[in-house]
Structures are given as C-alpha cells and as structure tokens.
Amino acid sequence: MSVKTANERIIFGLKVKQLRLQRGFSFDQLSKLTGISLSYLNEIEKGKKFPKHDKVGQLAAALGTTTAELTDGDLGRELAPVSRLLQSNFLNELPLELFGIELSKVAEIIAAAPLQVGAFISTLLEISRSYALREENFYFAALRSYLELNANYFPELERAVESFAEQFNLPGVRPLPPRILAELLQDRYRYTIVPGGLDGEPALQSLRSVYVPDSGQLLLNGKLTPVQRSFQFGKEIAFNYLKLKERANTSSILRGRVFDEVLNHSKATYFSVALHLPLGPFTDALREFFRRERWGAAAFLDLMRRFNATPEMFYHRLTNVIPQFIGLRELFFLRFAHDRGTDDFVIDKELHLSRRHHPHENGLLEHYCRRWVSISLLQEMGEPAGDDLRIDAQRSHYYGTDDEYLCLTLARTDYPEPGKNVSVTLGLLINDALHREIAFVDDPAIPRVTVNTTCERCPIEDCRVRAAAPTVVAARDRQRAMRDALGRLG
C-alpha cells in the first residue's frame, strides 16, 4: 500500500472512530476483535497511523463494513463539511507549524466532537462565501498574526543582513547606492536588470518589478526612484541569499498561492529594509529624535531622509525597532489607500502589537472615522503639483475608552499609481512608558481629538465631519428600548 497523506490518515481515523462509536465498542473491545494494540488503535483514530492492508481488513470486518467502504474517504452527510475541508488541502497550506500546531492535533479536536466541529466548519465556510473570503486572505491574516506574535522583530534576519554586509564589504555609510546592489545581483546571482522593462505593459504599471526566472531578467518600472530601485534589488538579493525558493515573481503578491510564498515575501522585505536602515545607526537616530522637547514634522521627515528611505521602508523599520529597543510594545500600524475624487478610504495593511487596538480594519463597508489624522491628511490633498508629501501628529482619544494614542502620520500622492493616495500611521499607546521615552508627547502643538472606529458605530452628536449616519448605534438603542419595555411588562 502506498504511503498515505496526512489528510488520508485523518479521514481514515475519523471513519474508524465513527464506526466504533456507532457499534458501541470500547478501545479494548475493538483491540480484542482485531488483534491491534490499544496504543496503535489510538494512533489510528488520531490520524497519525494508517495500518497495513491486512489490518485494514480486520478493522473493516470488526466494524461491520468492507475494506473499500472503510478507505473510500466518505465521512457521510454529518461530517461532510469536515471532509470537504480536509480534502480541499486548505489545512495543509495553513502555517500551523509556526504556531506549534500539528495537523494531527486538529484531527483530534475534530474527532472529539465531530458533529459540533462539523457545524462550526460549515458556518465558517458559509461566512467565507458571504464575505468573498479567499485562501490568500487567510494566508495574509496568518502572516500578520505571526509578525505580531514575534513583535515584528526577527534576530535571525538581522544577523543575516549583518553577515551579508560583511561578506560583500558593503559600505557602512547610508544611503546605500543602488549601483552596488545592482552589481551584486548581476555578478553574483547572474541577473539581467532591464530598466524600464515594464514600460510597454500598461496593465503592469502598478508593479515595481517583475522577475522572469527563465531568462534571469529583472524588469523594472521606469518610474522608480533610485531608492525604490535599490529596495527592489535588496529584495531580490534576499530571495537568493536566504535561499527562499517559494516566491512570487512580482514585486507585490497579486494572489498568494501557498503560505510559504507570502512568508518568504515578508522575509525578503524585512531583509531589504534592514539592509537600507541598519539597526544600530537607525536606533540611535530614533532615540535622538524622541528626545526632542517639541514635535516637528520637518525633523521626522529629516530622520526618514537621513537613510534615504521610502515611507513604507521607514515605517516598517519603526515597527521593528520601537518595541524591541525603545520598549514601547503597545502600538499599531495602519496604511490607508484612497482613490482621489472619491470618499472611499480602505485599510490595505495593518499590524497590531500586544493586542488588537481600536483603529483596525472593519471589513463591513462602513465609513472609517474622518477625525483620524490618517484620513484627514488624505482629504486635504487636492490635485498634486508634483509629489505631495505631508506629515502630521495627533493625540487620538478613543470615545468611550481610556485609550489614547500618539499618532504619527505621513501621506503622499500618486502611490502606487496616478490618482491613488496613501497614508501610513504609527500609533503609540500613551502610558507611563511612552512619557519616559518620548519627550514631545505632551507638546501642546499636537492636537488632541476624540475619535471612534466608524461613523456607523459612533454616538458623538456634534461631529462636523461625519460621513454616515450612526445606524449601528440606532439599532442598538432600539434593541435596548425593546428590552426595557419587555422588562416593564414583567
């Protein structure tokens, strides 16, 4: 008999357990009927072992079925959702190992209460259809959880960057010239770099680069700045230096095929960011900035430009360094995208450390609070005359809670394509630790604003920037009134 996959072992184990319980057999009784040891039967039902053909026949006879029926993979109507989930290969693509979970453990949970778990899985599948959730959504959500569990700091990648810089004698001074990394790609990894290689493809103008494995060509978008080119070179070096085989060939992942692809893209991004913003000098410069008595947008911009970083590189490095070396672990990062000329604002990237903070992606097509500095900066941007980049700070107090955040936001126009603007925000929970580390937190020049999550969920009555009626609040008020009235009736 051929070696069985994990899913085949799990389905077989579930069938054995299902039939054993239907016949009213204990482990001991089935062991005596089949001659299979108690420990081995336990391993079978947990999906860890698949018996040889003769033992399968003995199990089938004892359970009142045939070998063909016992091995056909059909779990019946009651466990159909479980069967569909296992046979879809979806569980195999999830990064269970990152969280210390074995696939067999998932089988144990399913086997412990198959009907209840089956109903739960069926509900999840129905919700996913209703909200058009796809596999890649789960991959990116799993990646975000992995980053958050590790406080978005990975010593092994930091060490890899240091080793690479030492091995190839990279200059210690930043910014790092794109020419140096381009030459490494060409000489060491046999790349052919094609500047403007994507310019003849209108459909690909939102991409920064495309790697063509068969020819070894790296096709670049002709609109890239030198630092954007250098960042792409750093990512390509990371894929090769770290030996990351599973990868997307586009600069950003269009559709995650497997989790390793999403994870490796994240590792390559981290490597390139750390290469361009080295840990020691960046941490020292950040501490110096935080010692300023007054907030200054110009000084914040100078810090970013000192390392010739893009806003995305800069904010990525902030989320690496601040929790680990400044000691501020309660923070969030949000990126908003806005199509100019519309009133639509979408969170397309987020990260939460220590816990899920109040400003987060809603996913229910509601209107995010327009009091957020993340959105107000974007609203201020009209038709740009060249690159428009704006920076602001806000102390955001969340309505109905004790939570207040120092939010540092940068917004810019025409990214990643003309007509689209983005803002990136770092939010730091204001507490005793923040007051110790950031001198300008109480600067009176920083506006203090009471904010909420979405307009639909916000009861603030005098809001002059409300984009939608408080429909969720109204529905809750109606439900509360009904409960009160029912209570008065006794």
C-alpha positions as CSV (number, residue, x, y, z in Angstrom):
1,M,0.0,0.0,0.0
2,S,1.3,3.4,-0.9
3,V,2.3,5.9,1.8
4,K,-0.8,7.8,2.9
5,T,-1.0,11.6,3.1
6,A,-1.8,13.3,6.4
7,N,-5.4,14.1,5.2
8,E,-5.9,10.4,4.2
9,R,-4.8,9.2,7.6
10,I,-7.0,11.8,9.4
11,I,-10.1,10.8,7.3
12,F,-9.5,7.1,7.9
13,G,-9.1,7.7,11.6
14,L,-12.3,9.6,11.8
15,K,-14.2,6.8,9.9
16,V,-12.8,4.2,12.3
17,K,-13.8,6.2,15.3
18,Q,-17.3,7.0,13.8
19,L,-18.0,3.3,13.2
20,R,-16.6,2.2,16.5
21,L,-18.9,4.5,18.4
22,Q,-21.8,3.5,16.3
23,R,-21.2,-0.1,17.2
24,G,-20.7,0.8,20.9
25,F,-17.2,-0.7,21.0
26,S,-14.6,0.5,23.5
27,F,-11.0,0.6,22.6
28,D,-10.4,-2.6,24.5
29,Q,-13.2,-4.4,22.7
30,L,-12.0,-3.3,19.2
31,S,-8.5,-4.3,20.1
32,K,-9.6,-7.8,21.1
33,L,-11.7,-8.2,17.9
34,T,-8.9,-7.1,15.6
35,G,-5.7,-8.0,17.4
36,I,-4.5,-4.4,17.1
37,S,-2.9,-3.0,20.2
38,L,-4.7,-0.3,22.2
39,S,-1.9,2.2,21.5
40,Y,-1.9,1.6,17.8
41,L,-5.7,2.0,17.6
42,N,-5.4,5.3,19.4
43,E,-2.7,6.4,16.9
44,I,-5.1,5.4,14.0
45,E,-8.0,7.3,15.3
46,K,-5.8,10.4,15.9
47,G,-4.8,10.3,12.2
48,K,-1.1,9.6,13.0
49,K,-1.0,6.0,11.6
50,F,-2.5,4.1,8.7
51,P,-2.5,0.3,9.1
52,K,-1.3,-2.2,6.6
53,H,-3.8,-3.9,4.2
54,D,-4.4,-7.0,6.4
55,K,-5.1,-4.8,9.5
56,V,-7.5,-2.6,7.5
57,G,-9.4,-5.8,6.6
58,Q,-9.6,-6.9,10.2
59,L,-10.9,-3.4,11.2
60,A,-13.5,-3.5,8.4
61,A,-14.7,-6.9,9.5
62,A,-14.9,-5.9,13.1
63,L,-16.8,-2.7,12.3
64,G,-19.3,-4.4,10.0
65,T,-18.1,-2.8,6.8
66,T,-15.9,-3.6,3.8
67,T,-12.3,-2.6,3.2
68,A,-13.4,-0.5,0.2
69,E,-16.0,1.4,2.2
70,L,-13.6,2.0,5.1
71,T,-11.0,3.5,2.8
72,D,-13.2,5.4,0.3
73,G,-12.8,8.8,2.1
74,D,-16.5,9.4,2.5
75,L,-17.3,10.6,6.0
76,G,-21.1,10.8,5.4
77,R,-23.5,13.7,5.5
78,E,-22.9,14.7,9.1
79,L,-19.2,15.1,8.6
80,A,-19.3,16.4,5.0
81,P,-18.0,19.9,6.0
82,V,-15.0,18.3,7.7
83,S,-14.4,16.0,4.7
84,R,-14.5,19.0,2.3
85,L,-12.1,21.0,4.5
86,L,-9.6,18.2,4.7
87,Q,-9.8,17.2,1.0
88,S,-9.5,20.8,-0.1
89,N,-5.8,20.8,1.0
90,F,-6.5,24.1,2.8
91,L,-5.3,22.9,6.2
92,N,-2.0,21.8,4.6
93,E,-1.4,25.3,3.3
94,L,-2.0,27.0,6.6
95,P,1.2,27.7,8.6
96,L,0.2,25.5,11.6
97,E,3.8,24.8,12.4
98,L,4.5,28.4,13.0
99,F,2.1,28.3,15.9
100,G,3.3,24.9,17.2
101,I,0.2,23.1,15.9
102,E,0.4,19.6,14.3
103,L,-2.2,18.7,11.7
104,S,-3.0,15.6,13.8
105,K,-3.9,17.8,16.7
106,V,-6.5,19.5,14.5
107,A,-7.8,16.0,13.8
108,E,-8.0,15.2,17.5
109,I,-10.2,18.3,18.0
110,I,-12.4,17.3,15.1
111,A,-12.6,13.7,16.4
112,A,-13.5,14.8,19.9
113,A,-16.8,16.4,18.9
114,P,-17.3,15.7,15.1
115,L,-20.9,16.9,14.8
116,Q,-20.2,20.2,16.6
117,V,-17.0,20.9,14.8
118,G,-18.7,20.0,11.5
119,A,-21.4,22.5,12.1
120,F,-18.8,25.1,13.1
121,I,-16.7,24.5,9.9
122,S,-19.9,24.6,7.8
123,T,-20.7,28.0,9.4
124,L,-17.2,29.3,8.6
125,L,-17.4,28.2,5.0
126,E,-20.8,29.9,4.7
127,I,-19.4,33.1,6.2
128,S,-16.4,33.0,3.8
129,R,-18.7,32.7,0.8
130,S,-20.9,35.5,2.0
131,Y,-17.9,37.9,2.5
132,A,-15.9,36.6,-0.5
133,L,-13.0,35.4,1.6
134,R,-10.3,33.6,-0.3
135,E,-7.4,31.4,0.7
136,E,-4.9,34.2,0.3
137,N,-6.9,36.3,2.8
138,F,-6.2,33.6,5.4
139,Y,-2.5,33.5,4.4
140,F,-2.1,37.2,4.9
141,A,-4.0,37.1,8.2
142,A,-1.8,34.2,9.4
143,L,1.3,36.2,8.4
144,R,0.0,39.2,10.3
145,S,-0.6,37.0,13.4
146,Y,2.9,35.5,13.0
147,L,4.5,39.0,12.8
148,E,2.5,40.2,15.8
149,L,3.5,37.2,18.0
150,N,7.1,38.0,17.2
151,A,6.7,41.7,17.8
152,N,7.8,42.1,14.2
153,Y,11.4,41.6,15.1
154,F,13.5,38.7,13.8
155,P,17.0,38.3,15.1
156,E,17.9,35.7,12.5
157,L,17.1,38.1,9.7
158,E,19.1,40.9,11.4
159,R,22.1,38.5,11.7
160,A,21.7,37.5,8.0
161,V,21.8,41.2,7.0
162,E,25.0,41.8,9.0
163,S,26.6,38.7,7.6
164,F,25.7,39.7,4.0
165,A,27.1,43.2,4.5
166,E,30.3,41.8,6.0
167,Q,30.8,39.1,3.3
168,F,30.4,41.6,0.5
169,N,32.2,44.5,2.2
170,L,29.2,46.9,1.9
171,P,30.0,50.5,3.0
172,G,28.9,51.4,6.5
173,V,27.5,54.7,5.4
174,R,23.9,55.1,4.3
175,P,22.2,55.7,1.9
176,L,23.4,52.6,0.1
177,P,23.9,53.4,-3.7
178,P,21.7,51.3,-6.0
179,R,24.7,50.6,-8.2
180,I,26.3,48.4,-5.5
181,L,23.3,46.1,-5.1
182,A,22.7,46.0,-8.9
183,E,26.3,44.8,-9.5
184,L,25.9,42.1,-6.8
185,L,22.7,40.9,-8.5
186,Q,24.4,40.8,-11.9
187,D,27.8,39.4,-10.9
188,R,26.8,37.1,-8.0
189,Y,23.4,35.9,-9.0
190,R,23.5,36.3,-12.8
191,Y,20.6,38.7,-13.1
192,T,20.0,40.8,-16.1
193,I,18.5,44.1,-15.0
194,V,16.2,45.8,-17.5
195,P,15.4,49.5,-16.6
196,G,12.0,50.4,-18.0
197,G,11.3,46.8,-18.8
198,L,7.7,47.1,-17.7
199,D,7.0,50.4,-19.5
200,G,5.5,48.7,-22.6
201,E,2.9,46.9,-20.4
202,P,0.1,49.3,-19.3
203,A,-1.6,46.6,-17.2
204,L,1.6,46.3,-15.1
205,Q,2.2,49.9,-14.2
206,S,1.2,49.4,-10.6
207,L,4.1,46.9,-10.2
208,R,7.6,48.0,-9.4
209,S,9.3,45.0,-10.9
210,V,8.8,41.5,-12.3
211,Y,11.4,38.7,-12.2
212,V,11.5,36.3,-15.2
213,P,13.1,33.1,-13.9
214,D,13.7,31.5,-17.3
215,S,15.9,34.4,-18.5
216,G,17.1,35.8,-15.2
217,Q,15.7,39.2,-16.2
218,L,14.5,41.7,-13.6
219,L,12.1,44.0,-15.4
220,L,11.8,47.4,-13.7
221,N,9.1,50.0,-13.8
222,G,10.7,53.1,-15.4
223,K,9.1,55.4,-12.9
224,L,11.0,54.1,-9.9
225,T,13.2,56.4,-7.9
226,P,16.7,55.4,-7.1
227,V,15.8,54.3,-3.6
228,Q,12.8,52.3,-4.9
229,R,15.1,50.5,-7.4
230,S,17.6,49.9,-4.6
231,F,14.9,48.4,-2.4
232,Q,13.8,46.0,-5.2
233,F,17.4,44.9,-5.6
234,G,17.6,44.3,-1.9
235,K,14.6,42.0,-2.0
236,E,15.9,40.0,-4.9
237,I,19.2,39.6,-3.1
238,A,17.3,38.3,-0.1
239,F,15.5,35.6,-2.1
240,N,18.8,34.3,-3.3
241,Y,21.0,34.9,-0.2
242,L,18.4,33.4,2.2
243,K,17.6,30.6,-0.3
244,L,13.9,31.4,-0.4
245,K,12.6,29.1,-3.1
246,E,8.8,29.6,-2.9
247,R,8.3,33.2,-4.1
248,A,6.2,35.5,-6.2
249,N,7.9,36.9,-9.3
250,T,6.1,40.2,-9.0
251,S,7.2,43.0,-6.6
252,S,4.0,42.6,-4.7
253,I,1.9,39.4,-4.3
254,L,-1.1,39.5,-6.6
255,R,-2.5,36.3,-5.3
256,G,-1.0,34.1,-2.6
257,R,-0.7,30.6,-3.9
258,V,0.7,29.0,-0.7
259,F,1.6,30.4,2.7
260,D,5.4,29.9,2.2
261,E,5.2,32.4,-0.7
262,V,3.6,35.0,1.5
263,L,6.0,34.3,4.3
264,N,9.1,34.5,2.1
265,H,7.9,37.7,0.5
266,S,7.7,39.1,4.1
267,K,11.3,37.9,4.9
268,A,12.7,39.4,1.7
269,T,11.0,42.7,2.5
270,Y,12.4,42.7,6.1
271,F,15.9,41.9,4.8
272,S,15.9,44.8,2.3
273,V,14.5,47.2,4.9
274,A,17.2,46.2,7.4
275,L,19.9,46.4,4.7
276,H,19.0,50.0,3.9
277,L,18.3,51.1,7.5
278,P,20.9,49.3,9.6
279,L,19.8,48.5,13.1
280,G,22.4,50.4,15.2
281,P,22.6,53.7,13.4
282,F,18.8,53.8,13.0
283,T,18.1,53.0,16.6
284,D,20.5,55.7,17.7
285,A,18.9,58.3,15.4
286,L,15.4,57.4,16.6
287,R,16.3,57.8,20.2
288,E,17.8,61.2,19.4
289,F,14.5,62.2,17.7
290,F,12.4,61.0,20.6
291,R,14.4,63.2,23.0
292,R,13.2,66.4,21.3
293,E,11.0,68.6,23.5
294,R,8.8,69.6,20.6
295,W,7.2,67.6,17.8
296,G,8.4,68.6,14.4
297,A,7.2,67.3,11.1
298,A,10.3,68.5,9.4
299,A,12.6,66.7,11.9
300,F,10.5,63.5,11.4
301,L,11.0,63.8,7.6
302,D,14.7,64.5,8.0
303,L,15.0,61.3,10.0
304,M,13.5,59.3,7.1
305,R,15.6,61.1,4.5
306,R,18.8,60.6,6.5
307,F,18.6,56.9,5.4
308,N,17.1,57.8,2.0
309,A,14.1,55.6,2.8
310,T,10.6,55.5,1.3
311,P,7.8,56.0,3.8
312,E,6.9,52.3,3.7
313,M,10.6,51.3,4.4
314,F,10.8,53.9,7.2
315,Y,7.6,52.8,8.9
316,H,8.5,49.2,8.6
317,R,11.7,49.8,10.4
318,L,9.9,51.8,13.1
319,T,7.7,48.8,13.9
320,N,10.9,46.6,14.1
321,V,12.9,48.9,16.4
322,I,10.4,50.7,18.7
323,P,9.0,47.6,20.6
324,Q,12.4,45.8,20.8
325,F,14.8,48.7,21.6
326,I,12.7,51.6,22.8
327,G,10.5,49.4,24.9
328,L,7.1,50.6,23.6
329,R,5.2,47.5,22.8
330,E,1.7,48.8,22.6
331,L,1.4,50.1,19.1
332,F,-0.3,49.7,15.8
333,F,0.4,50.4,12.1
334,L,-2.2,51.3,9.5
335,R,-2.0,52.0,5.8
336,F,-4.9,53.7,4.1
337,A,-5.4,53.8,0.3
338,H,-7.6,56.5,-1.2
339,D,-8.7,56.9,-4.8
340,R,-8.6,60.7,-5.4
341,G,-12.0,62.2,-6.2
342,T,-13.9,59.6,-4.1
343,D,-15.0,59.4,-0.5
344,D,-13.7,55.8,-0.2
345,F,-10.9,55.1,2.3
346,V,-9.6,51.5,2.6
347,I,-7.2,50.0,5.1
348,D,-5.0,47.7,3.0
349,K,-2.3,46.9,5.6
350,E,-2.2,46.8,9.4
351,L,-0.2,45.5,12.3
352,H,-1.1,45.4,16.0
353,L,1.4,44.6,18.7
354,S,0.5,43.4,22.3
355,R,-3.2,43.4,21.4
356,R,-5.7,44.5,18.8
357,H,-6.0,48.2,19.1
358,H,-9.1,50.3,18.4
359,P,-8.2,51.6,14.9
360,H,-8.5,48.5,12.8
361,E,-9.9,47.2,9.6
362,N,-13.7,46.9,9.7
363,G,-14.5,44.8,6.6
364,L,-18.2,45.7,6.8
365,L,-18.2,48.5,4.2
366,E,-18.6,51.1,6.9
367,H,-17.1,54.6,6.9
368,Y,-14.0,55.0,9.0
369,C,-13.9,57.9,11.4
370,R,-13.0,61.1,9.5
371,R,-11.4,62.5,12.6
372,W,-8.5,60.2,12.2
373,V,-5.3,62.0,11.1
374,S,-4.8,59.2,8.7
375,I,-7.9,60.2,6.8
376,S,-7.9,64.0,7.3
377,L,-4.4,64.3,5.7
378,L,-5.6,62.4,2.7
379,Q,-8.7,64.6,2.5
380,E,-6.5,67.7,2.5
381,M,-4.7,66.6,-0.7
382,G,-6.2,68.0,-3.9
383,E,-4.7,67.6,-7.3
384,P,-1.0,67.3,-6.8
385,A,1.6,69.6,-8.4
386,G,4.4,67.0,-8.4
387,D,4.9,64.7,-5.4
388,D,2.9,65.9,-2.4
389,L,4.0,64.6,0.9
390,R,2.5,65.6,4.2
391,I,3.3,64.8,7.8
392,D,1.2,65.4,10.9
393,A,0.7,64.2,14.5
394,Q,-2.4,63.7,16.6
395,R,-3.3,62.5,20.1
396,S,-6.3,60.3,19.4
397,H,-8.6,59.5,22.3
398,Y,-11.0,56.7,21.6
399,Y,-14.6,57.6,22.5
400,G,-15.9,55.5,25.5
401,T,-12.5,54.2,26.5
402,D,-9.4,55.2,28.4
403,D,-7.1,54.6,25.4
404,E,-5.3,57.5,23.8
405,Y,-2.6,57.1,21.1
406,L,0.1,59.3,19.8
407,C,-0.3,59.0,16.0
408,L,2.4,59.9,13.6
409,T,1.1,60.0,10.1
410,L,2.7,60.5,6.6
411,A,0.6,60.9,3.5
412,R,1.6,61.1,-0.1
413,T,0.0,61.4,-3.6
414,D,0.1,59.2,-6.6
415,Y,1.2,55.9,-4.9
416,P,1.4,53.3,-6.2
417,E,-0.1,54.8,-9.4
418,P,-1.5,58.1,-10.5
419,G,-4.8,59.1,-8.9
420,K,-4.3,57.0,-5.7
421,N,-3.0,58.4,-2.5
422,V,-1.9,56.6,0.7
423,S,-1.2,57.4,4.3
424,V,0.8,55.4,6.8
425,T,0.3,55.8,10.5
426,L,2.2,54.7,13.6
427,G,0.0,54.8,16.7
428,L,1.7,54.5,20.2
429,L,-0.4,54.0,23.3
430,I,0.0,56.9,25.6
431,N,1.1,55.5,29.0
432,D,3.9,55.9,31.5
433,A,6.4,54.1,29.3
434,L,5.6,56.5,26.4
435,H,6.1,59.6,28.6
436,R,9.5,58.2,29.7
437,E,10.7,57.6,26.2
438,I,9.2,60.4,24.0
439,A,9.8,63.9,25.3
440,F,7.4,65.7,23.0
441,V,4.3,63.6,23.8
442,D,2.7,66.5,25.7
443,D,3.7,69.1,23.2
444,P,0.6,71.5,23.1
445,A,1.1,71.9,19.4
446,I,-0.1,68.3,18.9
447,P,-3.9,68.4,18.5
448,R,-6.0,66.2,20.8
449,V,-9.0,64.7,19.1
450,T,-11.7,62.3,20.3
451,V,-12.2,59.7,17.6
452,N,-14.1,56.5,17.0
453,T,-13.9,53.5,14.7
454,T,-16.6,54.1,12.1
455,C,-19.3,56.6,11.7
456,E,-22.0,53.9,11.8
457,R,-20.9,52.9,15.3
458,C,-20.2,56.4,16.7
459,P,-22.7,58.2,19.0
460,I,-20.9,61.6,19.0
461,E,-23.6,64.0,18.2
462,D,-21.8,67.2,17.3
463,C,-19.4,65.7,14.7
464,R,-19.0,68.0,11.8
465,V,-17.1,65.5,9.6
466,R,-19.5,62.6,9.9
467,A,-19.7,60.6,6.6
468,A,-22.6,58.4,7.5
469,A,-25.5,58.2,10.0
470,P,-24.9,56.2,13.2
471,T,-27.1,53.3,12.1
472,V,-25.5,50.7,14.3
473,V,-25.9,52.9,17.3
474,A,-29.6,53.5,16.4
475,A,-30.2,49.7,16.0
476,R,-28.6,49.1,19.5
477,D,-30.8,51.8,21.0
478,R,-33.9,50.2,19.5
479,Q,-32.9,46.8,20.9
480,R,-32.3,48.4,24.4
481,A,-35.6,50.1,24.3
482,M,-37.4,46.8,23.5
483,R,-35.6,45.0,26.3
484,D,-36.6,47.8,28.8
485,A,-40.2,47.7,27.6
486,L,-40.3,43.9,28.0
487,G,-38.8,44.2,31.4
488,R,-41.6,46.6,32.5
489,L,-44.2,44.1,31.4
490,G,-42.8,41.7,34.0
